[in-house]
């Protein structure tokens, strides 16, 4: 949990899948698919501003609450997964 700074996005690939976990400025954690639905870029290349991930590689904004694409050219929303904190660890429910 402490490895993820506020406004940061990290990517990890367990068992052949890719996920991104981010921490909003108000200390909420979110988990998404690990690839942007627009350019197949990693959201981890971006940063979190308020409750939006700004993908710097694909110029793709994703609003985390409610989960939806914010750019006109992006018509496929990214999956958002429930997150809980357990013993100081970020746990994804997939």
N, CA, C and O atoms as CSV, one atom per row, in Angstrom:
chain,resi,resn,atom,element,x,y,z
A,1,UNK,N,N,0.818,-1.182,0.000
A,1,UNK,CA,C,0.000,0.000,0.000
A,1,UNK,C,C,0.869,1.255,0.000
A,1,UNK,O,O,0.606,2.192,-0.754
A,2,UNK,N,N,1.886,1.278,0.829
A,2,UNK,CA,C,2.766,2.445,0.899
A,2,UNK,C,C,3.662,2.571,-0.319
A,2,UNK,O,O,4.273,3.619,-0.529
A,3,UNK,N,N,3.754,1.508,-1.138
A,3,UNK,CA,C,4.561,1.552,-2.364
A,3,UNK,C,C,3.895,2.364,-3.467
A,3,UNK,O,O,4.534,2.715,-4.459
A,4,UNK,N,N,2.610,2.660,-3.293
A,4,UNK,CA,C,1.881,3.409,-4.310
A,4,UNK,C,C,1.658,4.829,-3.777
A,4,UNK,O,O,0.890,5.038,-2.838
A,5,UNK,N,N,2.330,5.778,-4.382
A,5,UNK,CA,C,2.211,7.176,-3.971
A,5,UNK,C,C,0.874,7.742,-4.433
A,5,UNK,O,O,0.253,7.224,-5.361
A,6,UNK,N,N,0.445,8.806,-3.778
A,6,UNK,CA,C,-0.750,9.504,-4.240
A,6,UNK,C,C,-0.508,9.988,-5.662
A,6,UNK,O,O,0.586,10.443,-5.993
A,7,UNK,N,N,-1.532,9.889,-6.497
A,7,UNK,CA,C,-1.516,10.282,-7.905
A,7,UNK,C,C,-0.670,9.353,-8.779
A,7,UNK,O,O,-0.378,9.684,-9.928
A,8,UNK,N,N,-0.278,8.200,-8.246
A,8,UNK,CA,C,0.570,7.266,-8.978
A,8,UNK,C,C,-0.258,6.100,-9.501
A,8,UNK,O,O,-1.306,5.775,-8.944
A,9,UNK,N,N,0.214,5.476,-10.571
A,9,UNK,CA,C,-0.405,4.285,-11.148
A,9,UNK,C,C,0.704,3.259,-11.332
A,9,UNK,O,O,1.747,3.568,-11.907
A,10,UNK,N,N,0.487,2.044,-10.849
A,10,UNK,CA,C,1.460,0.977,-11.073
A,10,UNK,C,C,0.784,-0.145,-11.861
A,10,UNK,O,O,-0.433,-0.318,-11.795
A,11,UNK,N,N,1.571,-0.887,-12.589
A,11,UNK,CA,C,1.061,-1.984,-13.400
A,11,UNK,C,C,1.721,-3.278,-12.940
A,11,UNK,O,O,2.903,-3.290,-12.594
A,12,UNK,N,N,0.968,-4.348,-12.936
A,12,UNK,CA,C,1.554,-5.661,-12.657
A,12,UNK,C,C,0.821,-6.704,-13.477
A,12,UNK,O,O,-0.337,-6.523,-13.852
A,13,UNK,N,N,1.517,-7.800,-13.750
A,13,UNK,CA,C,1.016,-8.818,-14.673
A,13,UNK,C,C,1.050,-10.216,-14.054
A,13,UNK,O,O,1.947,-11.001,-14.364
A,14,UNK,N,N,0.093,-10.539,-13.186
A,14,UNK,CA,C,0.085,-11.888,-12.614
A,14,UNK,C,C,-0.608,-12.886,-13.543
A,14,UNK,O,O,-1.655,-12.577,-14.111
A,15,UNK,N,N,-0.054,-14.038,-13.694
A,15,UNK,CA,C,-0.674,-15.145,-14.424
A,15,UNK,C,C,-1.187,-14.766,-15.811
A,15,UNK,O,O,-2.281,-15.171,-16.203
A,16,UNK,N,N,-0.406,-13.995,-16.546
A,16,UNK,CA,C,-0.756,-13.682,-17.917
A,16,UNK,C,C,-1.793,-12.588,-18.106
A,16,UNK,O,O,-2.198,-12.315,-19.236
A,17,UNK,N,N,-2.233,-11.955,-17.022
A,17,UNK,CA,C,-3.167,-10.831,-17.127
A,17,UNK,C,C,-2.455,-9.563,-16.700
A,17,UNK,O,O,-1.433,-9.619,-16.016
A,18,UNK,N,N,-2.989,-8.426,-17.099
A,18,UNK,CA,C,-2.373,-7.151,-16.748
A,18,UNK,C,C,-3.383,-6.282,-15.996
A,18,UNK,O,O,-4.540,-6.157,-16.399
A,19,UNK,N,N,-2.921,-5.689,-14.900
A,19,UNK,CA,C,-3.754,-4.814,-14.083
A,19,UNK,C,C,-2.980,-3.544,-13.754
A,19,UNK,O,O,-1.749,-3.527,-13.754
A,20,UNK,N,N,-3.720,-2.496,-13.480
A,20,UNK,CA,C,-3.135,-1.249,-13.000
A,20,UNK,C,C,-3.834,-0.898,-11.687
A,20,UNK,O,O,-5.051,-1.039,-11.563
A,21,UNK,N,N,-3.054,-0.443,-10.717
A,21,UNK,CA,C,-3.598,0.008,-9.435
A,21,UNK,C,C,-3.159,1.445,-9.255
A,21,UNK,O,O,-1.999,1.790,-9.485
A,22,UNK,N,N,-4.092,2.275,-8.842
A,22,UNK,CA,C,-3.749,3.679,-8.640
A,22,UNK,C,C,-4.296,4.172,-7.311
A,22,UNK,O,O,-5.205,3.589,-6.721
A,23,UNK,N,N,-3.698,5.277,-6.866
A,23,UNK,CA,C,-4.079,5.897,-5.599
A,23,UNK,C,C,-4.443,7.345,-5.886
A,23,UNK,O,O,-3.626,8.114,-6.392
A,24,UNK,N,N,-5.663,7.702,-5.562
A,24,UNK,CA,C,-6.137,9.055,-5.845
A,24,UNK,C,C,-5.552,10.041,-4.831
A,24,UNK,O,O,-5.026,9.631,-3.796
A,25,UNK,N,N,-5.644,11.338,-5.130
A,25,UNK,CA,C,-5.128,12.342,-4.187
A,25,UNK,C,C,-5.806,12.278,-2.815
A,25,UNK,O,O,-5.211,12.675,-1.813
A,26,UNK,N,N,-7.049,11.780,-2.765
A,26,UNK,CA,C,-7.726,11.672,-1.467
A,26,UNK,C,C,-7.579,10.284,-0.842
A,26,UNK,O,O,-8.368,9.894,0.019
A,27,UNK,N,N,-6.555,9.539,-1.289
A,27,UNK,CA,C,-6.144,8.266,-0.684
A,27,UNK,C,C,-7.058,7.079,-0.973
A,27,UNK,O,O,-7.046,6.106,-0.219
A,28,UNK,N,N,-7.840,7.130,-2.029
A,28,UNK,CA,C,-8.623,5.974,-2.432
A,28,UNK,C,C,-7.812,5.157,-3.426
A,28,UNK,O,O,-7.039,5.710,-4.208
A,29,UNK,N,N,-7.989,3.844,-3.395
A,29,UNK,CA,C,-7.307,2.953,-4.327
A,29,UNK,C,C,-8.300,2.436,-5.354
A,29,UNK,O,O,-9.450,2.143,-5.030
A,30,UNK,N,N,-7.842,2.325,-6.602
A,30,UNK,CA,C,-8.645,1.806,-7.694
A,30,UNK,C,C,-7.808,0.793,-8.461
A,30,UNK,O,O,-6.582,0.896,-8.510
A,31,UNK,N,N,-8.477,-0.181,-9.056
A,31,UNK,CA,C,-7.788,-1.154,-9.906
A,31,UNK,C,C,-8.520,-1.231,-11.242
A,31,UNK,O,O,-9.751,-1.228,-11.285
A,32,UNK,N,N,-7.761,-1.299,-12.324
A,32,UNK,CA,C,-8.314,-1.375,-13.672
A,32,UNK,C,C,-7.585,-2.455,-14.454
A,32,UNK,O,O,-6.607,-3.033,-13.979
A,33,UNK,N,N,-8.074,-2.718,-15.658
A,33,UNK,CA,C,-7.300,-3.541,-16.573
A,33,UNK,C,C,-5.971,-2.837,-16.815
A,33,UNK,O,O,-5.874,-1.619,-16.668
A,34,UNK,N,N,-4.965,-3.588,-17.178
A,34,UNK,CA,C,-3.625,-3.036,-17.321
A,34,UNK,C,C,-3.321,-2.382,-18.649
A,34,UNK,O,O,-2.219,-1.870,-18.844
A,35,UNK,N,N,-4.278,-2.388,-19.573
A,35,UNK,CA,C,-4.064,-1.756,-20.874
A,35,UNK,C,C,-5.201,-0.791,-21.187
A,35,UNK,O,O,-6.366,-1.077,-20.912
A,36,UNK,N,N,-4.858,0.327,-21.751
A,36,UNK,CA,C,-5.817,1.312,-22.239
A,36,UNK,C,C,-6.634,0.678,-23.360
A,36,UNK,O,O,-6.082,-0.051,-24.185
A,37,UNK,N,N,-7.919,0.937,-23.404
A,37,UNK,CA,C,-8.766,0.368,-24.460
A,37,UNK,C,C,-8.611,1.115,-25.779
A,37,UNK,O,O,-9.154,0.680,-26.794
A,38,UNK,N,N,-7.895,2.207,-25.788
A,38,UNK,CA,C,-7.725,3.009,-26.999
A,38,UNK,C,C,-6.460,2.624,-27.755
A,38,UNK,O,O,-6.524,2.320,-28.946
A,39,UNK,N,N,-5.316,2.631,-27.088
A,39,UNK,CA,C,-4.036,2.401,-27.764
A,39,UNK,C,C,-3.255,1.214,-27.211
A,39,UNK,O,O,-2.106,1.000,-27.596
A,40,UNK,N,N,-3.857,0.451,-26.326
A,40,UNK,CA,C,-3.175,-0.674,-25.671
A,40,UNK,C,C,-1.919,-0.223,-24.917
A,40,UNK,O,O,-0.957,-0.981,-24.786
A,41,UNK,N,N,-1.942,1.001,-24.433
A,41,UNK,CA,C,-0.859,1.520,-23.602
A,41,UNK,C,C,-1.158,1.163,-22.148
A,41,UNK,O,O,-2.308,0.905,-21.791
A,42,UNK,N,N,-0.134,1.149,-21.321
A,42,UNK,CA,C,-0.326,0.894,-19.897
A,42,UNK,C,C,-0.772,2.170,-19.192
A,42,UNK,O,O,-0.129,3.208,-19.356
A,43,UNK,N,N,-1.849,2.128,-18.413
A,43,UNK,CA,C,-2.225,3.297,-17.613
A,43,UNK,C,C,-1.105,3.719,-16.666
A,43,UNK,O,O,-1.061,4.871,-16.235
A,44,UNK,N,N,-0.204,2.802,-16.342
A,44,UNK,CA,C,0.904,3.119,-15.433
A,44,UNK,C,C,1.839,4.172,-16.017
A,44,UNK,O,O,2.657,4.742,-15.295
A,45,UNK,N,N,1.728,4.432,-17.310
A,45,UNK,CA,C,2.526,5.492,-17.923
A,45,UNK,C,C,1.948,6.868,-17.595
A,45,UNK,O,O,2.564,7.891,-17.892
A,46,UNK,N,N,0.767,6.889,-16.981
A,46,UNK,CA,C,0.090,8.148,-16.680
A,46,UNK,C,C,0.119,8.494,-15.200
A,46,UNK,O,O,0.944,7.991,-14.438
A,47,UNK,N,N,-0.809,9.369,-14.814
A,47,UNK,CA,C,-0.916,9.766,-13.419
A,47,UNK,C,C,-2.373,10.038,-13.097
A,47,UNK,O,O,-3.199,10.196,-13.997
A,48,UNK,N,N,-2.683,10.090,-11.817
A,48,UNK,CA,C,-4.044,10.316,-11.361
A,48,UNK,C,C,-4.202,11.784,-10.992
A,48,UNK,O,O,-3.440,12.319,-10.187
A,49,UNK,N,N,-5.200,12.429,-11.591
A,49,UNK,CA,C,-5.540,13.805,-11.269
A,49,UNK,C,C,-6.992,13.781,-10.825
A,49,UNK,O,O,-7.881,13.460,-11.613
A,50,UNK,N,N,-7.235,14.124,-9.555
A,50,UNK,CA,C,-8.557,13.988,-8.937
A,50,UNK,C,C,-8.985,12.533,-9.049
A,50,UNK,O,O,-8.321,11.666,-8.481
A,51,UNK,N,N,-10.077,12.227,-9.766
A,51,UNK,CA,C,-10.483,10.829,-9.926
A,51,UNK,C,C,-10.407,10.404,-11.397
A,51,UNK,O,O,-11.246,9.649,-11.889
A,52,UNK,N,N,-9.376,10.911,-12.082
A,52,UNK,CA,C,-9.161,10.604,-13.500
A,52,UNK,C,C,-7.724,10.134,-13.706
A,52,UNK,O,O,-6.783,10.769,-13.229
A,53,UNK,N,N,-7.556,9.009,-14.423
A,53,UNK,CA,C,-6.223,8.600,-14.865
A,53,UNK,C,C,-5.981,9.277,-16.203
A,53,UNK,O,O,-6.773,9.128,-17.134
A,54,UNK,N,N,-4.899,10.013,-16.297
A,54,UNK,CA,C,-4.501,10.629,-17.557
A,54,UNK,C,C,-3.386,9.767,-18.152
A,54,UNK,O,O,-2.259,9.781,-17.657
A,55,UNK,N,N,-3.695,9.022,-19.206
A,55,UNK,CA,C,-2.706,8.169,-19.862
A,55,UNK,C,C,-1.838,9.061,-20.747
A,55,UNK,O,O,-2.321,9.608,-21.738
A,56,UNK,N,N,-0.588,9.206,-20.403
A,56,UNK,CA,C,0.294,10.112,-21.123
A,56,UNK,C,C,0.703,9.583,-22.490
A,56,UNK,O,O,1.021,10.361,-23.389
A,57,UNK,N,N,0.695,8.272,-22.648
A,57,UNK,CA,C,1.105,7.681,-23.925
A,57,UNK,C,C,0.002,7.777,-24.972
A,57,UNK,O,O,0.277,8.065,-26.136
A,58,UNK,N,N,-1.249,7.536,-24.566
A,58,UNK,CA,C,-2.351,7.508,-25.527
A,58,UNK,C,C,-3.245,8.747,-25.434
A,58,UNK,O,O,-4.208,8.868,-26.190
A,59,UNK,N,N,-2.938,9.662,-24.520
A,59,UNK,CA,C,-3.767,10.860,-24.306
A,59,UNK,C,C,-5.223,10.462,-24.063
A,59,UNK,O,O,-6.141,10.961,-24.714
A,60,UNK,N,N,-5.404,9.559,-23.116
A,60,UNK,CA,C,-6.676,8.914,-22.863
A,60,UNK,C,C,-7.062,9.151,-21.411
A,60,UNK,O,O,-6.393,8.630,-20.518
A,61,UNK,N,N,-8.120,9.921,-21.138
A,61,UNK,CA,C,-8.553,10.111,-19.759
A,61,UNK,C,C,-9.622,9.099,-19.363
A,61,UNK,O,O,-10.569,8.877,-20.117
A,62,UNK,N,N,-9.482,8.488,-18.202
A,62,UNK,CA,C,-10.480,7.560,-17.675
A,62,UNK,C,C,-10.941,8.076,-16.332
A,62,UNK,O,O,-10.146,8.250,-15.408
A,63,UNK,N,N,-12.208,8.313,-16.238
A,63,UNK,CA,C,-12.783,8.716,-14.956
A,63,UNK,C,C,-12.988,7.463,-14.122
A,63,UNK,O,O,-13.584,6.494,-14.595
A,64,UNK,N,N,-12.502,7.471,-12.886
A,64,UNK,CA,C,-12.557,6.291,-12.041
A,64,UNK,C,C,-13.889,6.137,-11.310
A,64,UNK,O,O,-14.275,5.020,-10.967
A,65,UNK,N,N,-14.579,7.215,-11.072
A,65,UNK,CA,C,-15.874,7.144,-10.388
A,65,UNK,C,C,-16.846,8.101,-11.042
A,65,UNK,O,O,-16.639,9.304,-10.884
A,66,UNK,N,N,-17.868,7.707,-11.749
A,66,UNK,CA,C,-18.088,6.338,-12.237
A,66,UNK,C,C,-17.063,5.999,-13.319
A,66,UNK,O,O,-16.524,6.888,-13.979
A,67,UNK,N,N,-16.808,4.734,-13.488
A,67,UNK,CA,C,-15.773,4.290,-14.438
A,67,UNK,C,C,-16.255,4.489,-15.862
A,67,UNK,O,O,-17.154,3.789,-16.329
A,68,UNK,N,N,-15.652,5.446,-16.547
A,68,UNK,CA,C,-16.020,5.654,-17.944
A,68,UNK,C,C,-14.915,6.411,-18.663
A,68,UNK,O,O,-14.155,7.169,-18.062
A,69,UNK,N,N,-14.853,6.179,-19.973
A,69,UNK,CA,C,-13.900,6.904,-20.807
A,69,UNK,C,C,-14.381,8.340,-20.942
A,69,UNK,O,O,-15.583,8.590,-21.037
A,70,UNK,N,N,-13.447,9.284,-20.950
A,70,UNK,CA,C,-13.826,10.690,-21.020
A,70,UNK,C,C,-13.535,11.337,-22.369
A,70,UNK,O,O,-13.983,12.458,-22.610
A,71,UNK,N,N,-12.816,10.685,-23.235
A,71,UNK,CA,C,-12.470,11.265,-24.534
A,71,UNK,C,C,-13.425,10.729,-25.604
A,71,UNK,O,O,-13.832,9.568,-25.546
A,72,UNK,N,N,-13.776,11.554,-26.559
A,72,UNK,CA,C,-14.692,11.130,-27.620
A,72,UNK,C,C,-14.138,9.973,-28.437
A,72,UNK,O,O,-14.893,9.100,-28.865
A,73,UNK,N,N,-12.827,9.958,-28.658
A,73,UNK,CA,C,-12.243,8.911,-29.500
A,73,UNK,C,C,-12.135,7.571,-28.765
A,73,UNK,O,O,-11.822,6.546,-29.371
A,74,UNK,N,N,-12.394,7.589,-27.471
A,74,UNK,CA,C,-12.345,6.357,-26.680
A,74,UNK,C,C,-13.779,5.967,-26.360
A,74,UNK,O,O,-14.435,6.615,-25.545
A,75,UNK,N,N,-14.267,4.912,-26.998
A,75,UNK,CA,C,-15.659,4.534,-26.801
A,75,UNK,C,C,-15.816,3.274,-25.957
A,75,UNK,O,O,-16.941,2.881,-25.650
A,76,UNK,N,N,-14.719,2.637,-25.577
A,76,UNK,CA,C,-14.781,1.431,-24.763
A,76,UNK,C,C,-14.249,1.763,-23.369
A,76,UNK,O,O,-13.102,2.183,-23.211
A,77,UNK,N,N,-15.099,1.567,-22.368
A,77,UNK,CA,C,-14.687,1.832,-20.992
A,77,UNK,C,C,-13.717,0.762,-20.508
A,77,UNK,O,O,-13.742,-0.376,-20.977
A,78,UNK,N,N,-12.885,1.136,-19.588
A,78,UNK,CA,C,-11.933,0.217,-18.983
A,78,UNK,C,C,-12.589,-0.446,-17.780
A,78,UNK,O,O,-13.308,0.212,-17.028
A,79,UNK,N,N,-12.351,-1.729,-17.590
A,79,UNK,CA,C,-12.925,-2.432,-16.434
A,79,UNK,C,C,-12.294,-1.905,-15.146
A,79,UNK,O,O,-11.085,-1.679,-15.075
A,80,UNK,N,N,-13.131,-1.716,-14.138
A,80,UNK,CA,C,-12.684,-1.306,-12.807
A,80,UNK,C,C,-12.986,-2.464,-11.863
A,80,UNK,O,O,-14.074,-3.037,-11.910
A,81,UNK,N,N,-12.026,-2.811,-11.006
A,81,UNK,CA,C,-12.183,-3.923,-10.089
A,81,UNK,C,C,-12.245,-3.411,-8.653
A,81,UNK,O,O,-11.538,-2.466,-8.305
A,82,UNK,N,N,-13.089,-4.030,-7.809
A,82,UNK,CA,C,-13.146,-3.631,-6.400
A,82,UNK,C,C,-11.797,-3.856,-5.718
A,82,UNK,O,O,-11.089,-4.822,-6.002
A,83,UNK,N,N,-11.463,-2.943,-4.817
A,83,UNK,CA,C,-10.200,-2.990,-4.085
A,83,UNK,C,C,-10.496,-2.924,-2.598
A,83,UNK,O,O,-11.402,-2.210,-2.169
A,84,UNK,N,N,-9.736,-3.665,-1.818
A,84,UNK,CA,C,-9.812,-3.530,-0.363
A,84,UNK,C,C,-8.389,-3.533,0.177
A,84,UNK,O,O,-7.482,-4.095,-0.438
A,85,UNK,N,N,-8.206,-2.914,1.309
A,85,UNK,CA,C,-6.910,-2.895,1.977
A,85,UNK,C,C,-6.960,-3.914,3.104
A,85,UNK,O,O,-7.853,-3.878,3.951
A,86,UNK,N,N,-5.996,-4.821,3.105
A,86,UNK,CA,C,-5.947,-5.886,4.094
A,86,UNK,C,C,-4.522,-6.027,4.606
A,86,UNK,O,O,-3.612,-6.364,3.848
A,87,UNK,N,N,-4.332,-5.770,5.885
A,87,UNK,CA,C,-3.003,-5.862,6.502
A,87,UNK,C,C,-1.966,-5.019,5.741
A,87,UNK,O,O,-0.828,-5.445,5.548
A,88,UNK,N,N,-2.378,-3.825,5.316
A,88,UNK,CA,C,-1.461,-2.925,4.615
A,88,UNK,C,C,-1.203,-3.276,3.170
A,88,UNK,O,O,-0.336,-2.677,2.533
A,89,UNK,N,N,-1.948,-4.248,2.632
A,89,UNK,CA,C,-1.785,-4.659,1.235
A,89,UNK,C,C,-3.040,-4.316,0.438
A,89,UNK,O,O,-4.155,-4.377,0.954
A,90,UNK,N,N,-2.841,-3.960,-0.814
A,90,UNK,CA,C,-3.953,-3.672,-1.711
A,90,UNK,C,C,-4.382,-4.981,-2.351
A,90,UNK,O,O,-3.591,-5.648,-3.018
A,91,UNK,N,N,-5.646,-5.342,-2.141
A,91,UNK,CA,C,-6.171,-6.602,-2.658
A,91,UNK,C,C,-7.227,-6.296,-3.716
A,91,UNK,O,O,-8.136,-5.499,-3.482
A,92,UNK,N,N,-7.103,-6.936,-4.887
A,92,UNK,CA,C,-8.071,-6.774,-5.976
A,92,UNK,C,C,-9.067,-7.915,-5.939
A,92,UNK,O,O,-8.710,-9.057,-5.653
A,93,UNK,N,N,-10.316,-7.599,-6.230
A,93,UNK,CA,C,-11.330,-8.643,-6.369
A,93,UNK,C,C,-11.626,-8.783,-7.853
A,93,UNK,O,O,-12.234,-7.900,-8.459
A,94,UNK,N,N,-11.189,-9.908,-8.443
A,94,UNK,CA,C,-11.402,-10.106,-9.884
A,94,UNK,C,C,-12.250,-11.340,-10.136
A,94,UNK,O,O,-12.535,-11.668,-11.288
